[in-house]
Amino acid sequence: MHEFTPAVEELAAEILKYSLERLKDDPPLDGPRSAEDLFKEVGNTITAKGLGGHEALEVFTNVLAKACISTDHPRNLAFIPSAPSEYANLFDLVVGASALYGGSWQEGAGAVFAENQAIQWLIDLAGLPESAGGVFVQGGTIGNLSALVVARAEARKKQGNAERWVIACSEEAHSSVVSAANVMDVDVLKVEVDKNGRLQGATVAEAIDHLHSTTKTRVFAVVATSGTTNLGIIDDLKGIGIAAHDRGIWFHVDGAYGLAALCAPSVRHMFDGIEAADSFIVDPHKWLFAPYDACALVYRNPDLAKQVHSQHASYLDTLKDDNWSPSDYAIHLTRRTRGLPFWFSLAAHGTDAYAEAMEQTLIVAQQAAQLVRDHPNLELLCEPELSIVAFTRKGWVASDYQKWSDQLLEDQVGFIPPSSNHGQPILRFAIVNPWTKISDISMILERL
């Protein structure tokens, strides 16, 4: 199985060719199919004798891959899609082929060094002190959970054990915050947002003070959102940070989507207050042109995280030195070097190119918002702060939105599933791909 033969070399060339084909402009969107239909076409692919590399690749490229929606398509504007650069995509092949282990400095010093330089760029953009450091984890759910576990440990040091621990966050906070609370067996205090959907520091302070004065539960972390998933709204980071720290509470910022725009000069001021965060996350696979999966988790004081997350066993003792081992800073041990494709793209293109690409997506978002304003059948839900453009179709109910979305994908025009806001159906464009042009937006809007 491990012998590198001419046949394997030939297959490697075919796989590389397929990967390069995927980088071409305007690939198909493709779409899902039922498990029954797929089985009828390919049958059982796991057999005693094996299909052979070439046949297995044909099954994947000709059938299975086409049953997946291309997240990097310029007209895939659903959820928060992905738009990895060519350099990032190609270097992901290197990561997969190199058998690199990213859990410890001892086994992956060069790779970890590179990842840390990419994280340092994010730290510098956020204005955190020299003490800051972090690690790439699977995604925002693991990043938020890992940070909140450290926050609770710090609260226990300061206050002992509370009757119940609580996370305070916005009503619009990402679902992963509630998921983390469920895993940790803690409660969630959902604080009301203002009329613009933004969580304000004064409201957070009032809600915490009321909870602490009327119950024996204690808030151990406040989570602000820097670019909500649905509408792209940035909470009052400065005010929330003050409210948290005045009460000795950990301040965490979930910037999985929006904090990427720290590198865009035109909107950098909107993130003022991030420099006070005790921890934050940002997903390069969302809006920093990296492939799945990579969430950058950053701590103001990573030693606190190391005390909580470092695993101890006789077989791990050799790793417990003064070097930086990524497995010490989150809920993981075994770890691929998932930050390397991001590092390679950042190193190859340079940070100026990242700022330019980010600004391009912001420009297209503003242009798209104007097209919505000008459209006779549409109403803009709110002015876009970042790159999410949300709107409604006059006279439509939920079933109309879904029918339109299904037809759009079937016709391979775009992937725009409906969402909702305050119980009402909406459509939204999440524009994170620099290759998305205003003509792509026009093509979609013409069908409304």
C-alpha positions as CSV (number, residue, x, y, z in Angstrom):
1,M,0.0,0.0,0.0
2,H,2.9,2.4,0.7
3,E,5.1,1.7,-2.3
4,F,5.3,4.7,-4.6
5,T,5.0,3.1,-8.0
6,P,4.7,4.6,-11.5
7,A,1.0,3.8,-11.3
8,V,0.7,5.9,-8.1
9,E,2.7,8.7,-9.7
10,E,0.2,8.7,-12.7
11,L,-2.7,8.7,-10.4
12,A,-1.2,11.6,-8.5
13,A,-1.0,13.6,-11.7
14,E,-4.7,12.9,-12.4
15,I,-5.7,14.0,-8.9
16,L,-3.6,17.2,-9.4
17,K,-5.3,17.8,-12.8
18,Y,-8.7,17.4,-11.2
19,S,-7.7,19.9,-8.5
20,L,-6.5,22.4,-11.1
21,E,-9.7,22.0,-13.0
22,R,-11.6,23.0,-9.9
23,L,-9.8,26.3,-9.9
24,K,-11.1,27.4,-13.2
25,D,-13.5,30.3,-13.5
26,D,-17.2,29.6,-13.0
27,P,-17.2,25.9,-12.2
28,P,-20.6,24.2,-11.9
29,L,-22.5,24.7,-8.7
30,D,-23.7,21.0,-8.8
31,G,-26.1,20.0,-6.0
32,P,-27.3,17.2,-3.7
33,R,-28.8,13.9,-4.7
34,S,-30.5,11.2,-2.6
35,A,-28.5,8.4,-1.2
36,E,-30.7,6.0,-3.1
37,D,-29.9,7.6,-6.4
38,L,-26.2,7.7,-5.7
39,F,-26.2,4.0,-4.7
40,K,-28.0,3.1,-8.0
41,E,-25.2,4.8,-9.9
42,V,-22.1,3.7,-8.0
43,G,-23.1,0.8,-5.9
44,N,-21.0,-0.3,-2.9
45,T,-17.6,1.4,-3.4
46,I,-16.0,-0.5,-0.5
47,T,-15.1,-4.0,-1.8
48,A,-12.8,-6.9,-0.8
49,K,-10.5,-6.4,-3.8
50,G,-10.8,-2.7,-4.2
51,L,-11.8,-0.6,-7.2
52,G,-8.3,0.6,-8.0
53,G,-7.1,4.2,-7.8
54,H,-8.2,5.2,-11.3
55,E,-11.7,3.8,-11.0
56,A,-12.2,5.2,-7.5
57,L,-11.2,8.6,-8.8
58,E,-13.6,8.3,-11.6
59,V,-16.4,7.4,-9.2
60,F,-15.6,10.5,-7.2
61,T,-15.1,13.0,-9.9
62,N,-17.9,11.8,-12.2
63,V,-20.6,11.1,-9.6
64,L,-19.9,11.9,-6.0
65,A,-18.3,15.3,-6.3
66,K,-21.2,16.4,-8.5
67,A,-23.6,15.6,-5.7
68,C,-21.9,18.3,-3.6
69,I,-22.5,22.1,-3.9
70,S,-19.4,24.1,-4.7
71,T,-18.8,26.4,-1.8
72,D,-16.3,28.5,-3.7
73,H,-18.6,29.2,-6.6
74,P,-19.0,33.0,-7.2
75,R,-22.8,32.7,-7.1
76,N,-22.8,30.5,-4.0
77,L,-23.9,33.2,-1.5
78,A,-25.4,30.9,1.1
79,F,-24.7,30.7,4.8
80,I,-21.1,31.9,4.9
81,P,-19.4,30.2,2.0
82,S,-15.7,29.7,1.3
83,A,-13.4,31.2,-1.3
84,P,-9.9,29.7,-0.9
85,S,-7.2,31.2,-3.0
86,E,-5.4,29.1,-5.6
87,Y,-2.3,29.1,-3.5
88,A,-4.2,28.0,-0.4
89,N,-6.0,25.2,-2.3
90,L,-2.8,23.9,-3.8
91,F,-0.9,24.0,-0.6
92,D,-3.7,22.0,1.1
93,L,-2.6,19.2,-1.2
94,V,0.9,19.5,0.3
95,V,-0.5,19.4,3.8
96,G,-2.4,16.2,3.0
97,A,0.5,14.5,1.2
98,S,3.2,15.4,3.8
99,A,1.9,13.5,6.8
100,L,2.5,16.5,9.0
101,Y,1.5,16.4,12.6
102,G,0.5,19.7,14.1
103,G,0.0,18.8,17.7
104,S,3.4,19.4,19.1
105,W,6.5,21.5,18.5
106,Q,8.7,18.4,18.7
107,E,7.1,16.8,15.7
108,G,6.1,19.8,13.6
109,A,8.3,22.8,14.6
110,G,8.5,24.2,11.1
111,A,4.8,23.9,10.4
112,V,3.8,25.3,13.8
113,F,6.3,28.2,13.4
114,A,4.5,29.1,10.1
115,E,1.1,28.8,11.6
116,N,2.1,31.0,14.5
117,Q,3.3,33.7,12.1
118,A,-0.2,33.7,10.4
119,I,-1.8,34.0,13.8
120,Q,0.5,36.8,14.7
121,W,-0.8,38.8,11.7
122,L,-4.3,38.5,13.2
123,I,-3.1,39.4,16.6
124,D,-1.4,42.5,15.3
125,L,-4.5,43.5,13.3
126,A,-6.5,43.2,16.5
127,G,-4.0,45.2,18.5
128,L,-3.6,42.6,21.3
129,P,-0.4,42.7,23.4
130,E,2.8,40.7,22.8
131,S,1.6,38.2,25.4
132,A,-1.1,37.0,23.0
133,G,-1.0,33.7,21.1
134,G,-3.2,31.2,19.6
135,V,-3.9,28.1,17.6
136,F,-5.8,26.9,14.6
137,V,-8.7,24.6,15.4
138,Q,-11.4,22.9,13.4
139,G,-14.0,25.6,13.3
140,G,-15.8,28.3,15.3
141,T,-17.7,25.8,17.4
142,I,-14.5,24.3,18.8
143,G,-12.9,27.7,19.0
144,N,-15.7,29.2,21.1
145,L,-15.9,26.1,23.3
146,S,-12.2,26.1,24.0
147,A,-12.1,29.7,24.9
148,L,-15.2,29.5,27.1
149,V,-13.7,26.5,29.0
150,V,-10.7,28.7,29.9
151,A,-13.0,31.6,30.9
152,R,-14.9,29.3,33.3
153,A,-11.6,28.1,34.8
154,E,-10.5,31.7,35.4
155,A,-13.9,32.5,37.1
156,R,-13.5,29.5,39.4
157,K,-10.1,30.8,40.5
158,K,-11.5,34.2,41.3
159,Q,-14.9,33.3,42.7
160,G,-14.9,29.6,43.6
161,N,-17.9,27.6,42.5
162,A,-21.1,29.4,41.7
163,E,-24.5,27.8,42.1
164,R,-24.7,28.0,38.3
165,W,-22.3,29.5,35.8
166,V,-23.7,31.6,33.0
167,I,-22.6,32.9,29.5
168,A,-24.0,36.3,28.6
169,C,-24.4,36.9,24.9
170,S,-26.7,38.5,22.3
171,E,-30.0,37.1,21.1
172,E,-28.2,37.1,17.7
173,A,-25.2,35.1,18.9
174,H,-24.1,32.2,16.9
175,S,-25.7,28.8,17.7
176,S,-22.3,27.5,18.7
177,V,-22.4,29.5,21.9
178,V,-25.5,27.7,23.1
179,S,-23.9,24.4,21.9
180,A,-20.9,25.2,24.1
181,A,-23.1,25.9,27.1
182,N,-24.8,22.6,26.6
183,V,-21.5,20.8,26.5
184,M,-20.2,22.6,29.6
185,D,-23.6,22.3,31.5
186,V,-23.8,26.0,32.0
187,D,-26.7,28.5,31.4
188,V,-27.0,31.2,28.8
189,L,-28.2,34.8,29.5
190,K,-29.5,36.1,26.2
191,V,-29.4,39.9,26.3
192,E,-31.7,42.0,24.2
193,V,-30.2,43.8,21.2
194,D,-31.0,47.4,20.1
195,K,-33.3,48.3,17.2
196,N,-30.4,47.8,14.8
197,G,-29.7,44.3,16.1
198,R,-26.6,45.3,18.0
199,L,-25.7,44.3,21.5
200,Q,-24.7,47.3,23.6
201,G,-22.4,47.5,26.6
202,A,-24.9,49.3,28.8
203,T,-27.6,46.7,28.2
204,V,-25.1,43.9,29.0
205,A,-24.1,45.7,32.2
206,E,-27.7,46.1,33.3
207,A,-28.6,42.4,32.5
208,I,-25.6,41.1,34.4
209,D,-26.1,43.3,37.4
210,H,-29.8,42.3,37.6
211,L,-28.9,38.6,37.4
212,H,-26.2,38.9,40.1
213,S,-28.4,40.9,42.4
214,T,-31.4,38.5,42.2
215,T,-29.8,35.1,41.9
216,K,-26.8,33.1,43.0
217,T,-25.8,32.3,39.5
218,R,-22.7,34.1,38.1
219,V,-21.7,35.2,34.6
220,F,-18.2,33.9,33.8
221,A,-18.0,35.1,30.2
222,V,-19.5,37.7,27.9
223,V,-19.6,36.9,24.2
224,A,-19.8,39.7,21.7
225,T,-20.3,39.0,18.1
226,S,-18.2,40.7,15.5
227,G,-20.3,40.2,12.3
228,T,-23.5,38.1,13.0
229,T,-24.0,35.2,10.7
230,N,-27.5,36.3,9.5
231,L,-27.0,40.1,9.0
232,G,-23.4,40.8,9.5
233,I,-23.9,43.1,12.5
234,I,-21.0,44.1,14.7
235,D,-21.8,44.4,18.4
236,D,-20.6,47.3,20.6
237,L,-17.2,45.7,21.2
238,K,-15.8,48.6,23.2
239,G,-18.8,49.0,25.5
240,I,-19.2,45.3,26.0
241,G,-15.5,44.9,26.9
242,I,-15.8,47.6,29.5
243,A,-19.0,46.1,31.0
244,A,-17.3,42.7,31.3
245,H,-14.0,43.9,32.7
246,D,-15.6,46.3,35.2
247,R,-17.2,43.2,36.7
248,G,-14.1,40.9,36.4
249,I,-15.6,38.8,33.7
250,W,-13.9,37.3,30.6
251,F,-14.6,39.1,27.4
252,H,-14.7,36.8,24.3
253,V,-15.4,37.9,20.7
254,D,-16.9,35.6,18.2
255,G,-15.6,37.0,15.0
256,A,-15.8,33.8,13.0
257,Y,-17.1,35.6,9.9
258,G,-16.7,39.3,10.5
259,L,-13.3,39.8,12.2
260,A,-11.6,38.9,8.9
261,A,-12.4,42.5,7.8
262,L,-9.8,43.8,10.3
263,C,-7.5,43.8,7.3
264,A,-9.8,46.2,5.4
265,P,-8.8,49.8,6.1
266,S,-12.3,51.1,5.1
267,V,-14.0,49.3,8.0
268,R,-11.2,48.8,10.6
269,H,-12.7,51.4,12.9
270,M,-15.9,49.3,13.3
271,F,-13.9,46.8,15.3
272,D,-12.6,49.2,17.9
273,G,-12.7,47.5,21.3
274,I,-11.3,44.1,19.9
275,E,-8.0,45.1,21.5
276,A,-9.6,44.5,24.9
277,A,-10.7,40.9,24.2
278,D,-9.4,38.1,26.5
279,S,-10.0,35.8,23.5
280,F,-11.4,35.9,20.0
281,I,-11.9,33.7,17.0
282,V,-11.9,34.2,13.3
283,D,-12.3,31.6,10.6
284,P,-9.9,32.0,7.6
285,H,-12.0,29.4,5.8
286,K,-14.9,32.0,5.7
287,W,-13.5,35.3,4.6
288,L,-9.8,35.0,4.5
289,F,-9.5,32.8,1.5
290,A,-8.4,29.5,3.1
291,P,-9.8,26.0,2.6
292,Y,-11.9,24.2,5.1
293,D,-11.3,23.8,8.0
294,A,-9.4,26.5,9.9
295,C,-10.5,28.6,12.8
296,A,-7.9,30.9,14.4
297,L,-8.4,31.0,18.2
298,V,-6.4,33.7,20.0
299,Y,-5.9,34.3,23.7
300,R,-4.6,37.5,25.3
301,N,-2.8,35.3,27.8
302,P,-2.3,31.8,26.3
303,D,-0.7,30.5,29.5
304,L,-4.1,30.5,31.0
305,A,-5.3,28.2,28.2
306,K,-2.3,26.0,28.5
307,Q,-3.1,25.4,32.2
308,V,-6.6,24.2,31.2
309,H,-6.1,22.4,28.0
310,S,-2.7,20.7,28.3
311,Q,-3.2,16.9,28.5
312,H,-1.0,14.9,30.8
313,A,0.0,11.3,30.5
314,S,3.3,9.2,30.7
315,Y,3.4,9.0,26.9
316,L,3.1,12.8,26.6
317,D,5.7,13.8,29.2
318,T,8.4,14.2,26.5
319,L,6.3,17.1,25.0
320,K,6.1,19.1,28.2
321,D,8.8,21.6,27.6
322,D,9.0,25.3,27.0
323,N,8.2,25.0,23.3
324,W,4.9,25.9,21.8
325,S,2.7,22.9,21.3
326,P,-0.7,23.6,19.7
327,S,-2.4,20.8,21.4
328,D,-2.0,22.7,24.7
329,Y,-4.3,25.5,23.7
330,A,-7.7,24.0,22.8
331,I,-9.9,20.9,23.1
332,H,-7.8,18.7,20.9
333,L,-4.6,16.6,20.9
334,T,-4.2,15.0,17.5
335,R,-4.2,17.8,15.0
336,R,-3.5,18.4,11.3
337,T,-1.6,21.6,10.4
338,R,-4.8,23.2,9.2
339,G,-3.4,26.7,9.4
340,L,-0.7,26.0,6.8
341,P,-2.7,26.6,3.6
342,F,-3.7,30.0,5.1
343,W,-0.1,30.8,5.9
344,F,1.1,29.8,2.5
345,S,-1.5,32.0,0.7
346,L,-0.8,34.9,3.1
347,A,3.0,34.5,2.6
348,A,2.8,34.1,-1.1
349,H,0.3,36.9,-1.9
350,G,1.3,39.4,0.9
351,T,-1.0,41.2,3.2
352,D,-1.7,44.1,0.8
353,A,-3.4,41.6,-1.6
354,Y,-5.6,40.4,1.3
355,A,-6.7,43.9,2.1
356,E,-7.5,44.5,-1.6
357,A,-9.5,41.3,-1.9
358,M,-11.4,42.2,1.2
359,E,-12.2,45.6,0.0
360,Q,-13.4,44.2,-3.3
361,T,-16.0,42.1,-1.5
362,L,-17.1,45.1,0.5
363,I,-17.5,47.1,-2.7
364,V,-19.6,44.4,-4.3
365,A,-21.8,44.2,-1.2
366,Q,-22.5,47.9,-1.4
367,Q,-23.3,47.7,-5.1
368,A,-25.6,44.7,-4.4
369,A,-27.4,46.7,-1.8
370,Q,-28.0,49.5,-4.3
371,L,-29.4,47.0,-6.8
372,V,-31.8,45.8,-4.2
373,R,-32.9,49.3,-3.4
374,D,-33.5,49.9,-7.1
375,H,-35.4,46.7,-7.6
376,P,-39.2,47.2,-7.8
377,N,-40.0,43.9,-6.0
378,L,-37.4,44.0,-3.2
379,E,-36.9,45.8,0.1
380,L,-33.5,46.0,1.8
381,L,-33.7,44.7,5.3
382,C,-30.9,46.8,6.7
383,E,-27.8,48.7,5.5
384,P,-25.0,46.2,5.2
385,E,-22.2,46.8,7.7
386,L,-19.9,44.3,6.2
387,S,-20.6,42.0,3.2
388,I,-24.0,40.5,4.0
389,V,-26.9,41.9,2.1
390,A,-30.3,40.9,3.4
391,F,-33.6,41.7,1.8
392,T,-37.2,40.6,1.3
393,R,-39.5,40.0,-1.8
394,K,-42.7,41.9,-1.6
395,G,-45.8,39.7,-1.4
396,W,-43.9,36.4,-0.9
397,V,-44.5,33.9,1.9
398,A,-42.0,31.3,3.1
399,S,-43.0,28.7,0.5
400,D,-42.4,31.2,-2.3
401,Y,-38.8,31.8,-1.1
402,Q,-38.1,28.1,-0.9
403,K,-39.5,27.4,-4.4
404,W,-37.5,30.2,-5.9
405,S,-34.3,29.0,-4.2
406,D,-34.8,25.4,-5.3
407,Q,-35.3,26.5,-8.9
408,L,-32.3,28.7,-8.8
409,L,-30.0,25.8,-7.8
410,E,-31.7,23.4,-10.2
411,D,-31.0,25.9,-13.0
412,Q,-27.4,26.2,-11.8
413,V,-27.7,29.9,-11.5
414,G,-26.9,30.3,-7.8
415,F,-27.3,28.9,-4.3
416,I,-29.3,31.3,-2.1
417,P,-31.4,29.4,0.4
418,P,-33.9,31.5,2.4
419,S,-33.2,32.5,6.0
420,S,-35.4,34.4,8.5
421,N,-35.4,37.4,10.7
422,H,-37.8,37.8,13.6
423,G,-39.8,34.9,12.2
424,Q,-40.2,36.4,8.7
425,P,-38.5,34.8,5.7
426,I,-35.7,36.7,4.0
427,L,-33.0,36.3,1.4
428,R,-29.4,37.2,2.0
429,F,-26.2,37.4,0.0
430,A,-23.0,36.5,1.9
431,I,-20.4,38.0,-0.3
432,V,-17.0,36.6,0.7
433,N,-15.6,35.6,-2.7
434,P,-13.5,38.2,-4.5
435,W,-14.5,36.5,-7.8
436,T,-18.2,37.4,-7.2
437,K,-19.0,40.2,-9.6
438,I,-21.9,42.6,-9.6
439,S,-23.0,40.9,-12.8
440,D,-23.4,37.7,-10.8
441,I,-25.7,39.6,-8.4
442,S,-27.7,41.1,-11.3
443,M,-28.2,37.7,-12.8
444,I,-29.8,36.4,-9.6
445,L,-31.9,39.5,-9.0
446,E,-33.3,39.3,-12.5
447,R,-35.1,36.2,-11.4
448,L,-36.9,38.1,-8.6
